[in-house]
Amino acid sequence: NRWNEQMTNLLLIGLGGFLGALSRYGLTTAVQKGIPGVFPLGTLLTNIFGCFLMGILVYLIQEKEVFPPASRGFLLVGLLGAMTTFSTFSLETLRLIENGRWIFAAGNVLGSVLLCLAAVALGRFLMKVFLP
C-alpha cells in the first residue's frame, strides 16, 4: 500500500532526525567542553564529520548498493540532515562541480553562506525592532 510506504518513510526520516539531532548536540558539546574557546570548533568538526559520513553513505547506497535505496531517507535526510544540513549542501555543491556546473556551484556556496547569514541577521534585527 502506497500510503503505508509513505508513512513508514516519514517515520524513518523522523527517527533519523531525532538521532541526528542528538548526535549533533552530543558531538558539539563534547568537543566544546574538551577544547573550550570562542571559535565554534564543535560545530565545525560536527559539520566536517557529517560531510565525511555523507560521502561514505552516498557511495554505499548509490554505487555499491550496500544499503537499500529506502535507507536514504533515514540515513541521509533524517540522520545526517539533522546532524548537519551542511552535509546536504556540500553534496549538492559537489554534484554541481562534478557535472561541470562551476558557476552554479559557486552561486550555491556564495548564496548559501552570504544570503543565509544575511537572513539570520535580518530575522534577528526584525525581532529586535518589533519585539524589543
Secondary structure, DSSP 8 states (H G I E B T S, - for coil): -HHHHHHHHHHHHHHHHHHHHHHHHHHHHHHHHHS-SSS-HHHHHHHHHHHHHHHHHHIIIIIS--S-TTHHIIIIIIIIHHH-HHHHHHHHHHHHHHTT-HHHHHHHHHIIIIIHHHHHHHHHHHHHHH--
